[in-house]
Amino acid sequence: MKIFPAIDLRDGKAVRLYQGDYDQMTVYNDDPVSVARQFKEAGASNLHVVDLDGAKNGKLVNFDTIKAIVEEGGLFVEVGGGIRDEERIRQYLDLGVGRVILGTVAVTNFPFLCEMVGKYGEKIAVGVDAKDGYVAINGWKTVTDTESYEFCEKLRDIGVTCVIYTDISKDGGLQGTNMAAYERLRTIEGLEITASGGISFLPEIEKLRDLADSAILGKAIYTGALDLKQAIAVGERGESL
């Protein structure tokens, strides 16, 4: 299982939100490039980056910061947040981003998603953010009537290879992730699942090895609840606790 430490960007700074609430934001570092470097030094080879400003207003506020992170080198970088047209997709891929994540637009403009998957293949991932089993969009502010597991099956059927599934209620809470969700998602054959939201304990990572292809670690590594080096050892190298 691959481990993706996360950097959430707002105004060029590395921050974390609690359950997606912009009013409950903690700034962890003014220099996200140095954070990426620290992750790399801890043994990370993958990085999950979210442009929170882009997710909120669709503007490329953090483009230069993301560019600098990619140019740091040594990391497979996936980027999400406010990617709603092909121009933005191209901009990120031209930077050297390994994969872009479509969220809201995957729900609101499904034909566009189908077109982009047909054109860019595995370089397109879909972020499925769920609240009480239903897909939430627009920075988690709007809960749709789209059932999240059925939507994941639909994504698989159109050729999406990777889904990043987040249970909003768990995100940023440091209380553990929704393991039952990944047990259910694992039954969808042909779809790579990235577990995201609330992962806080090494035993969880050990269990997720059998349920998910990747795991995103956020607040737990910023607060020290999880040691990234240990998490990589357990998740990627299969070391026992």
Backbone as CSV, one residue per row, in Angstrom:
resi,resn,N_x,N_y,N_z,CA_x,CA_y,CA_z,C_x,C_y,C_z
1,MET,0.839,-1.200,0.000,0.000,0.000,0.000,0.876,1.254,0.000
2,LYS,0.559,2.165,-0.882,1.329,3.399,-0.952,0.842,4.397,0.109
3,ILE,1.780,5.129,0.663,1.459,6.164,1.644,1.635,7.533,0.995
4,PHE,0.581,8.341,1.066,0.597,9.702,0.539,0.445,10.704,1.682
5,PRO,1.533,11.270,2.205,1.364,12.388,3.133,0.718,13.548,2.378
6,ALA,-0.041,14.351,3.099,-0.838,15.397,2.445,-0.352,16.797,2.788
7,ILE,-0.418,17.653,1.795,-0.210,19.082,2.010,-1.437,19.812,1.470
8,ASP,-2.173,20.447,2.353,-3.305,21.276,1.954,-2.834,22.726,1.919
9,LEU,-3.089,23.389,0.819,-2.572,24.740,0.609,-3.661,25.795,0.700
10,ARG,-3.361,26.847,1.438,-4.199,28.041,1.434,-3.297,29.263,1.552
11,ASP,-3.437,30.161,0.599,-2.595,31.367,0.554,-1.108,31.010,0.609
12,GLY,-0.737,29.918,-0.055,0.670,29.530,-0.133,1.224,28.888,1.125
13,LYS,0.362,28.558,2.081,0.806,27.954,3.337,0.254,26.541,3.475
14,ALA,0.955,25.712,4.225,0.491,24.355,4.516,-0.437,24.418,5.725
15,VAL,-1.685,24.008,5.527,-2.693,24.116,6.578,-3.466,22.805,6.680
16,ARG,-4.282,22.701,7.713,-5.234,21.598,7.825,-6.565,22.168,8.268
17,LEU,-7.634,21.628,7.712,-8.984,21.997,8.115,-9.575,20.883,8.968
18,TYR,-10.564,21.233,9.760,-11.315,20.221,10.506,-12.624,19.975,9.777
19,GLN,-12.795,18.745,9.255,-13.988,18.352,8.507,-14.316,19.344,7.395
20,GLY,-13.261,19.845,6.738,-13.462,20.713,5.586,-13.936,22.114,5.906
21,ASP,-13.923,22.492,7.182,-14.424,23.807,7.597,-13.295,24.837,7.505
22,TYR,-13.452,25.805,6.600,-12.434,26.837,6.414,-12.296,27.732,7.644
23,ASP,-13.303,27.749,8.493,-13.236,28.554,9.716,-12.526,27.812,10.842
24,GLN,-12.243,26.531,10.622,-11.498,25.742,11.611,-10.198,25.271,10.962
25,MET,-9.329,26.249,10.711,-8.095,26.002,9.980,-6.886,26.244,10.875
26,THR,-5.910,25.335,10.772,-4.654,25.485,11.491,-3.528,25.599,10.485
27,VAL,-2.718,26.653,10.607,-1.550,26.815,9.743,-0.386,26.064,10.379
28,TYR,0.212,25.128,9.621,1.310,24.331,10.152,2.671,24.774,9.652
29,ASN,2.718,25.369,8.458,4.017,25.785,7.940,3.821,26.816,6.847
30,ASP,4.630,27.874,6.882,4.566,28.919,5.854,5.315,28.528,4.591
31,ASP,6.041,27.408,4.642,6.859,26.984,3.504,6.521,25.538,3.129
32,PRO,5.500,25.340,2.296,5.093,23.980,1.927,6.184,23.178,1.227
33,VAL,7.086,23.843,0.526,8.168,23.114,-0.141,9.056,22.431,0.891
34,SER,9.301,23.110,1.996,10.118,22.502,3.048,9.385,21.317,3.679
35,VAL,8.052,21.390,3.723,7.265,20.263,4.241,7.419,19.057,3.317
36,ALA,7.315,19.297,2.013,7.498,18.220,1.042,8.890,17.604,1.177
37,ARG,9.870,18.453,1.411,11.242,17.973,1.574,11.359,17.090,2.821
38,GLN,10.718,17.506,3.900,10.737,16.717,5.142,10.072,15.362,4.937
39,PHE,8.961,15.364,4.194,8.282,14.101,3.905,9.200,13.172,3.119
40,LYS,9.886,13.740,2.145,10.795,12.956,1.311,11.931,12.386,2.161
41,GLU,12.456,13.194,3.069,13.546,12.746,3.944,13.093,11.636,4.883
42,ALA,11.783,11.617,5.168,11.230,10.561,6.030,10.971,9.275,5.254
43,GLY,11.202,9.321,3.939,11.050,8.119,3.125,9.868,8.124,2.179
44,ALA,9.109,9.236,2.135,7.943,9.298,1.248,8.378,9.370,-0.214
45,SER,7.637,8.689,-1.061,7.857,8.791,-2.501,6.609,9.307,-3.220
46,ASN,5.547,9.545,-2.439,4.288,10.053,-2.980,3.803,11.234,-2.143
47,LEU,3.034,12.101,-2.793,2.534,13.295,-2.100,1.154,13.661,-2.631
48,HIS,0.250,13.953,-1.700,-1.120,14.370,-2.022,-1.241,15.864,-1.710
49,VAL,-1.561,16.659,-2.728,-1.651,18.115,-2.562,-3.065,18.588,-2.906
50,VAL,-3.627,19.407,-2.043,-4.951,19.982,-2.293,-4.863,21.498,-2.259
51,ASP,-5.350,22.123,-3.317,-5.428,23.586,-3.387,-6.775,23.998,-2.799
52,LEU,-6.781,24.374,-1.533,-8.028,24.733,-0.865,-8.639,26.007,-1.445
53,ASP,-7.793,26.935,-1.860,-8.315,28.150,-2.484,-8.995,27.812,-3.806
54,GLY,-8.362,26.914,-4.559,-8.956,26.493,-5.817,-10.292,25.802,-5.605
55,ALA,-10.357,24.964,-4.566,-11.600,24.257,-4.264,-12.712,25.231,-3.902
56,LYS,-12.332,26.327,-3.251,-13.339,27.276,-2.769,-13.776,28.257,-3.845
57,ASN,-12.802,28.781,-4.624,-13.176,29.835,-5.579,-12.746,29.562,-7.021
58,GLY,-12.101,28.406,-7.251,-11.734,28.040,-8.606,-10.530,28.769,-9.173
59,LYS,-9.868,29.582,-8.359,-8.731,30.355,-8.851,-7.407,29.654,-8.541
60,LEU,-6.407,29.935,-9.372,-5.096,29.291,-9.224,-4.202,30.055,-8.243
61,VAL,-4.661,30.208,-7.032,-3.921,30.976,-6.032,-2.582,30.311,-5.695
62,ASN,-2.561,28.986,-5.681,-1.387,28.259,-5.194,-0.579,27.588,-6.304
63,PHE,-0.766,28.020,-7.529,-0.095,27.377,-8.661,1.427,27.430,-8.519
64,ASP,1.962,28.592,-8.163,3.417,28.726,-8.043,3.975,27.834,-6.930
65,THR,3.207,27.695,-5.859,3.642,26.831,-4.760,3.657,25.371,-5.198
66,ILE,2.622,24.959,-5.908,2.560,23.585,-6.406,3.691,23.341,-7.395
67,LYS,3.976,24.319,-8.225,5.077,24.210,-9.182,6.398,23.979,-8.444
68,ALA,6.608,24.748,-7.381,7.848,24.620,-6.606,7.946,23.254,-5.932
69,ILE,6.816,22.728,-5.462,6.808,21.408,-4.831,7.179,20.332,-5.852
70,VAL,6.582,20.423,-7.039,6.881,19.437,-8.087,8.352,19.525,-8.492
71,GLU,8.867,20.750,-8.609,10.250,20.951,-9.025,11.247,20.506,-7.966
72,GLU,10.791,20.347,-6.736,11.650,19.813,-5.677,12.130,18.413,-6.065
73,GLY,11.266,17.690,-6.780,11.663,16.387,-7.315,11.596,15.260,-6.308
74,GLY,11.658,14.045,-6.825,11.712,12.867,-5.976,10.392,12.366,-5.448
75,LEU,9.281,13.000,-5.862,7.971,12.611,-5.367,6.973,12.502,-6.512
76,PHE,6.133,11.471,-6.461,4.974,11.406,-7.345,3.906,12.275,-6.703
77,VAL,3.510,13.336,-7.387,2.585,14.317,-6.811,1.223,14.210,-7.486
78,GLU,0.180,14.035,-6.674,-1.186,14.130,-7.176,-1.801,15.411,-6.605
79,VAL,-2.606,16.081,-7.438,-3.147,17.389,-7.048,-4.651,17.428,-7.261
80,GLY,-5.351,17.986,-6.287,-6.786,18.211,-6.392,-7.150,19.580,-5.858
81,GLY,-8.409,19.952,-6.074,-8.889,21.234,-5.568,-9.207,22.210,-6.679
82,GLY,-10.479,22.301,-7.048,-10.905,23.304,-8.016,-10.556,23.002,-9.457
83,ILE,-10.284,21.757,-9.772,-9.951,21.394,-11.160,-11.254,21.094,-11.884
84,ARG,-11.697,22.046,-12.712,-13.041,21.941,-13.299,-13.059,22.091,-14.807
85,ASP,-11.873,22.203,-15.427,-11.830,22.285,-16.889,-10.532,21.662,-17.392
86,GLU,-10.491,21.419,-18.694,-9.331,20.736,-19.261,-8.077,21.591,-19.216
87,GLU,-8.241,22.896,-19.309,-7.073,23.781,-19.254,-6.318,23.593,-17.944
88,ARG,-7.052,23.513,-16.828,-6.415,23.316,-15.528,-5.719,21.958,-15.472
89,ILE,-6.366,20.948,-16.025,-5.752,19.621,-16.062,-4.426,19.677,-16.803
90,ARG,-4.446,20.312,-17.976,-3.226,20.410,-18.781,-2.141,21.194,-18.041
91,GLN,-2.540,22.281,-17.385,-1.560,23.098,-16.660,-0.815,22.265,-15.627
92,TYR,-1.543,21.459,-14.882,-0.915,20.641,-13.852,-0.065,19.520,-14.453
93,LEU,-0.596,18.854,-15.461,0.173,17.762,-16.069,1.436,18.294,-16.730
94,ASP,1.347,19.473,-17.334,2.528,20.083,-17.951,3.590,20.442,-16.910
95,LEU,3.155,20.679,-15.670,4.100,20.960,-14.578,4.907,19.717,-14.198
96,GLY,4.335,18.556,-14.484,4.950,17.322,-14.042,4.172,16.627,-12.949
97,VAL,2.953,17.118,-12.670,2.079,16.441,-11.715,1.729,15.064,-12.272
98,GLY,1.787,14.054,-11.424,1.561,12.690,-11.888,0.110,12.339,-12.118
99,ARG,-0.770,12.974,-11.342,-2.194,12.643,-11.434,-3.008,13.823,-10.910
100,VAL,-4.101,14.136,-11.584,-4.993,15.190,-11.103,-6.285,14.560,-10.596
101,ILE,-6.869,15.209,-9.608,-8.053,14.664,-8.939,-9.250,15.552,-9.240
102,LEU,-10.274,14.955,-9.830,-11.509,15.667,-10.105,-12.516,15.319,-9.011
103,GLY,-13.183,16.332,-8.501,-14.138,16.119,-7.425,-15.534,16.550,-7.809
104,THR,-15.847,17.807,-7.514,-17.182,18.338,-7.778,-17.602,18.147,-9.226
105,VAL,-16.702,18.451,-10.153,-17.056,18.383,-11.573,-17.374,16.957,-12.015
106,ALA,-16.822,15.967,-11.318,-17.111,14.572,-11.659,-18.578,14.246,-11.417
107,VAL,-19.187,14.969,-10.493,-20.599,14.762,-10.172,-21.487,15.666,-11.015
108,THR,-21.093,16.938,-11.119,-21.951,17.925,-11.786,-21.851,17.888,-13.303
109,ASN,-20.747,17.346,-13.829,-20.571,17.285,-15.283,-19.962,15.931,-15.646
110,PHE,-20.777,14.893,-15.514,-20.285,13.535,-15.738,-19.784,13.317,-17.166
111,PRO,-20.426,13.897,-18.182,-19.895,13.741,-19.546,-18.481,14.295,-19.689
112,PHE,-18.191,15.405,-18.998,-16.831,15.958,-19.016,-15.851,14.971,-18.401
113,LEU,-16.235,14.365,-17.287,-15.376,13.361,-16.656,-15.091,12.224,-17.624
114,CYS,-16.126,11.732,-18.282,-15.946,10.629,-19.236,-14.955,11.021,-20.332
115,GLU,-15.069,12.255,-20.813,-14.177,12.736,-21.869,-12.736,12.807,-21.374
116,MET,-12.543,13.318,-20.165,-11.185,13.465,-19.637,-10.546,12.105,-19.328
117,VAL,-11.344,11.170,-18.839,-10.817,9.824,-18.579,-10.430,9.164,-19.894
118,GLY,-11.251,9.379,-20.930,-10.936,8.839,-22.235,-9.658,9.419,-22.810
119,LYS,-9.385,10.682,-22.489,-8.226,11.376,-23.057,-6.954,11.174,-22.228
120,TYR,-7.082,11.192,-20.909,-5.889,11.175,-20.049,-5.724,9.894,-19.232
121,GLY,-6.699,9.010,-19.281,-6.576,7.707,-18.635,-6.270,7.758,-17.150
122,GLU,-5.224,7.035,-16.751,-4.914,6.890,-15.321,-4.369,8.168,-14.686
123,LYS,-4.150,9.196,-15.482,-3.728,10.478,-14.911,-4.905,11.238,-14.290
124,ILE,-6.114,10.697,-14.457,-7.305,11.276,-13.839,-7.771,10.365,-12.706
125,ALA,-7.815,10.907,-11.499,-8.417,10.226,-10.359,-9.675,10.992,-9.969
126,VAL,-10.556,10.344,-9.236,-11.767,11.020,-8.767,-11.800,10.994,-7.246
127,GLY,-12.036,12.149,-6.658,-12.198,12.250,-5.222,-13.676,12.126,-4.876
128,VAL,-14.016,11.083,-4.138,-15.397,10.873,-3.697,-15.457,11.190,-2.208
129,ASP,-16.085,12.298,-1.898,-16.218,12.739,-0.507,-17.619,12.388,-0.033
130,ALA,-17.702,11.595,1.025,-18.998,11.062,1.436,-19.418,11.550,2.820
131,LYS,-20.698,11.831,2.932,-21.294,12.162,4.225,-22.543,11.307,4.390
132,ASP,-22.528,10.468,5.401,-23.641,9.545,5.640,-23.950,8.706,4.406
133,GLY,-22.886,8.367,3.640,-23.053,7.491,2.500,-23.435,8.165,1.201
134,TYR,-23.523,9.497,1.212,-23.874,10.237,0.000,-22.751,11.200,-0.381
135,VAL,-22.614,11.437,-1.681,-21.511,12.248,-2.190,-21.741,13.727,-1.880
136,ALA,-20.711,14.358,-1.341,-20.756,15.793,-1.050,-19.863,16.531,-2.043
137,ILE,-20.280,17.720,-2.447,-19.546,18.502,-3.439,-19.391,19.945,-2.949
138,ASN,-18.748,20.750,-3.789,-18.554,22.178,-3.489,-17.881,22.392,-2.138
139,GLY,-16.713,21.764,-2.003,-15.980,21.914,-0.744,-16.716,21.321,0.433
140,TRP,-17.486,20.252,0.170,-18.227,19.497,1.181,-19.446,20.244,1.698
141,LYS,-19.769,21.369,1.097,-20.898,22.165,1.588,-22.246,21.618,1.134
142,THR,-22.271,20.899,0.003,-23.530,20.400,-0.564,-23.517,18.884,-0.604
143,VAL,-24.485,18.261,0.045,-24.617,16.807,0.007,-25.660,16.460,-1.049
144,THR,-25.250,15.654,-2.028,-26.135,15.290,-3.130,-26.970,14.061,-2.765
145,ASP,-27.829,13.651,-3.687,-28.598,12.419,-3.485,-27.934,11.229,-4.180
146,THR,-26.638,11.399,-4.516,-25.876,10.334,-5.170,-25.247,9.426,-4.119
147,GLU,-25.620,8.148,-4.147,-25.091,7.199,-3.179,-23.617,6.923,-3.497
148,SER,-22.768,7.010,-2.502,-21.326,7.037,-2.743,-20.773,5.728,-3.303
149,TYR,-21.232,4.588,-2.810,-20.683,3.320,-3.286,-21.138,3.032,-4.714
150,GLU,-22.401,3.337,-5.001,-22.905,3.165,-6.367,-22.145,4.074,-7.331
151,PHE,-21.820,5.266,-6.872,-21.079,6.206,-7.716,-19.681,5.649,-8.019
152,CYS,-19.056,5.032,-7.037,-17.731,4.437,-7.262,-17.796,3.328,-8.313
153,GLU,-18.850,2.538,-8.276,-19.024,1.496,-9.292,-19.205,2.116,-10.676
154,LYS,-19.966,3.199,-10.726,-20.191,3.909,-11.987,-18.877,4.462,-12.528
155,LEU,-18.028,4.957,-11.628,-16.722,5.479,-12.041,-15.859,4.366,-12.622
156,ARG,-15.855,3.218,-11.974,-15.108,2.071,-12.471,-15.575,1.700,-13.872
157,ASP,-16.875,1.755,-14.077,-17.455,1.326,-15.350,-17.091,2.233,-16.521
158,ILE,-16.732,3.496,-16.247,-16.355,4.402,-17.345,-14.833,4.457,-17.535
159,GLY,-14.100,3.674,-16.740,-12.662,3.609,-16.934,-11.816,4.335,-15.918
160,VAL,-12.435,4.905,-14.878,-11.648,5.512,-13.799,-10.893,4.402,-13.082
161,THR,-9.592,4.599,-12.893,-8.781,3.549,-12.259,-8.543,3.793,-10.776
162,CYS,-8.672,5.048,-10.332,-8.366,5.379,-8.930,-9.423,6.295,-8.333
163,VAL,-9.940,5.901,-7.186,-10.880,6.726,-6.425,-10.282,7.024,-5.054
164,ILE,-10.319,8.288,-4.674,-9.882,8.709,-3.347,-11.145,8.931,-2.527
165,TYR,-11.385,8.041,-1.589,-12.656,8.032,-0.853,-12.444,8.587,0.549
166,THR,-13.162,9.645,0.852,-13.047,10.316,2.147,-14.384,10.347,2.854
167,ASP,-14.409,9.851,4.076,-15.581,10.018,4.934,-15.394,11.345,5.669
168,ILE,-16.201,12.332,5.288,-16.038,13.693,5.813,-16.097,13.721,7.339
169,SER,-16.954,12.905,7.912,-17.136,12.948,9.364,-15.883,12.544,10.125
170,LYS,-14.971,11.852,9.435,-13.740,11.389,10.082,-12.566,12.338,9.862
171,ASP,-12.665,13.192,8.848,-11.512,13.985,8.430,-11.086,14.979,9.505
172,GLY,-9.805,14.946,9.839,-9.246,15.905,10.790,-9.597,15.650,12.234
173,GLY,-10.294,14.544,12.520,-10.754,14.298,13.885,-9.791,13.519,14.754
174,LEU,-8.782,12.880,14.119,-7.797,12.064,14.841,-8.452,10.964,15.668
175,GLN,-9.616,10.489,15.193,-10.339,9.444,15.914,-10.410,8.143,15.133
176,GLY,-9.656,8.070,14.043,-9.689,6.867,13.222,-10.524,7.049,11.978
177,THR,-10.344,6.146,11.029,-11.031,6.243,9.755,-12.243,5.309,9.719
178,ASN,-13.001,5.391,8.636,-14.190,4.551,8.472,-13.784,3.243,7.808
179,MET,-13.329,2.296,8.607,-12.799,1.043,8.067,-13.870,0.265,7.308
180,ALA,-15.110,0.331,7.776,-16.197,-0.409,7.119,-16.384,0.050,5.678
181,ALA,-16.142,1.328,5.438,-16.290,1.852,4.077,-15.290,1.190,3.137
182,TYR,-14.069,1.012,3.590,-13.036,0.428,2.725,-13.218,-1.079,2.572
183,GLU,-13.803,-1.703,3.573,-14.132,-3.120,3.435,-15.167,-3.307,2.328
184,ARG,-16.103,-2.379,2.247,-17.126,-2.453,1.197,-16.553,-2.071,-0.172
185,LEU,-15.730,-1.038,-0.207,-15.155,-0.584,-1.473,-14.223,-1.621,-2.081
186,ARG,-13.594,-2.419,-1.237,-12.667,-3.431,-1.719,-13.383,-4.452,-2.609
187,THR,-14.702,-4.560,-2.483,-15.445,-5.535,-3.287,-15.675,-5.049,-4.719
188,ILE,-15.355,-3.788,-5.015,-15.514,-3.263,-6.374,-14.264,-3.630,-7.168
189,GLU,-14.363,-4.662,-7.958,-13.204,-5.158,-8.696,-12.770,-4.165,-9.773
190,GLY,-11.452,-4.056,-9.948,-10.917,-3.210,-11.012,-10.784,-1.750,-10.650
191,LEU,-10.928,-1.414,-9.377,-10.834,-0.018,-8.954,-9.812,0.108,-7.833
192,GLU,-8.819,0.983,-8.031,-7.861,1.257,-6.967,-8.488,2.228,-5.975
193,ILE,-8.393,1.888,-4.710,-8.997,2.719,-3.670,-7.907,3.373,-2.826
194,THR,-8.026,4.676,-2.676,-7.178,5.417,-1.747,-8.012,5.781,-0.534
195,ALA,-7.565,5.356,0.631,-8.260,5.658,1.883,-7.832,7.032,2.377
196,SER,-8.818,7.828,2.786,-8.523,9.202,3.216,-9.515,9.632,4.283
197,GLY,-8.996,10.324,5.287,-9.883,10.882,6.300,-9.781,10.194,7.637
198,GLY,-9.076,10.834,8.565,-9.074,10.370,9.946,-8.083,9.284,10.305
199,ILE,-7.259,8.845,9.351,-6.295,7.774,9.658,-5.299,8.288,10.702
200,SER,-5.266,7.623,11.853,-4.522,8.188,12.991,-3.643,7.196,13.743
201,PHE,-3.761,5.894,13.433,-3.081,4.884,14.239,-2.374,3.869,13.348
202,LEU,-1.218,3.395,13.792,-0.480,2.398,13.021,-1.278,1.102,12.801
203,PRO,-2.032,0.605,13.788,-2.827,-0.603,13.528,-3.843,-0.406,12.392
204,GLU,-4.338,0.802,12.242,-5.237,1.087,11.113,-4.516,0.908,9.789
205,ILE,-3.302,1.426,9.730,-2.521,1.321,8.494,-2.239,-0.141,8.189
206,GLU,-1.939,-0.914,9.228,-1.697,-2.338,9.043,-2.945,-3.026,8.476
207,LYS,-4.113,-2.671,8.979,-5.358,-3.276,8.500,-5.707,-2.800,7.092
208,LEU,-5.432,-1.531,6.814,-5.757,-0.975,5.501,-4.932,-1.592,4.379
209,ARG,-3.791,-2.188,4.727,-2.966,-2.831,3.696,-3.765,-3.844,2.889
210,ASP,-4.732,-4.488,3.535,-5.543,-5.506,2.858,-6.800,-4.923,2.218
211,LEU,-7.063,-3.651,2.448,-8.324,-3.063,1.986,-8.157,-1.961,0.956
212,ALA,-7.012,-1.309,0.955,-6.813,-0.151,0.080,-5.473,-0.243,-0.634
213,ASP,-5.383,0.459,-1.747,-4.140,0.493,-2.520,-3.218,1.608,-2.047
214,SER,-3.828,2.650,-1.474,-3.064,3.800,-0.966,-3.784,4.374,0.239
215,ALA,-3.056,5.146,1.028,-3.652,5.829,2.178,-3.072,7.236,2.276
216,ILE,-3.938,8.193,2.526,-3.518,9.583,2.684,-3.452,9.916,4.168
217,LEU,-2.315,10.462,4.584,-2.126,10.851,5.977,-2.011,12.365,6.062
218,GLY,-2.809,12.956,6.927,-2.810,14.404,7.045,-2.506,14.890,8.447
219,LYS,-3.555,15.246,9.151,-3.384,15.882,10.451,-2.561,15.040,11.427
220,ALA,-2.711,13.728,11.355,-2.010,12.849,12.304,-0.498,12.997,12.233
221,ILE,0.043,13.255,11.025,1.503,13.401,10.937,1.930,14.823,11.296
222,TYR,1.037,15.788,11.139,1.380,17.163,11.522,1.381,17.335,13.042
223,THR,0.487,16.628,13.708,0.405,16.755,15.165,1.366,15.817,15.879
224,GLY,1.923,14.848,15.142,2.817,13.880,15.748,2.113,12.633,16.250
225,ALA,0.806,12.541,16.022,0.076,11.344,16.427,0.581,10.123,15.663
226,LEU,1.014,10.345,14.422,1.629,9.300,13.610,3.012,9.754,13.187
227,ASP,3.954,8.839,13.212,5.284,9.102,12.680,5.299,8.633,11.221
228,LEU,5.600,9.537,10.303,5.528,9.206,8.883,6.473,8.062,8.520
229,LYS,7.661,8.076,9.075,8.630,7.021,8.760,8.091,5.652,9.172
230,GLN,7.480,5.581,10.355,6.882,4.327,10.823,5.699,3.929,9.955
231,ALA,4.883,4.928,9.582,3.700,4.657,8.770,4.100,4.070,7.415
232,ILE,5.171,4.580,6.851,5.664,4.065,5.565,6.196,2.645,5.739
233,ALA,6.881,2.405,6.844,7.415,1.063,7.106,6.288,0.031,7.205
234,VAL,5.221,0.404,7.890,4.090,-0.524,8.070,3.276,-0.621,6.776
235,GLY,2.975,0.529,6.171,2.100,0.541,5.013,2.728,0.055,3.741
236,GLU,3.947,0.510,3.459,4.576,0.209,2.173,5.476,-1.025,2.232
237,ARG,6.159,-1.207,3.337,7.106,-2.320,3.409,6.533,-3.525,4.140
238,GLY,5.339,-3.354,4.687,4.656,-4.482,5.315,5.234,-4.924,6.638
239,GLU,5.946,-4.024,7.315,6.518,-4.389,8.611,5.408,-4.591,9.642
240,SER,5.626,-5.517,10.554,4.656,-5.787,11.601,4.835,-4.841,12.767
241,LEU,3.773,-4.635,13.511,3.838,-3.748,14.674,4.474,-4.483,15.856
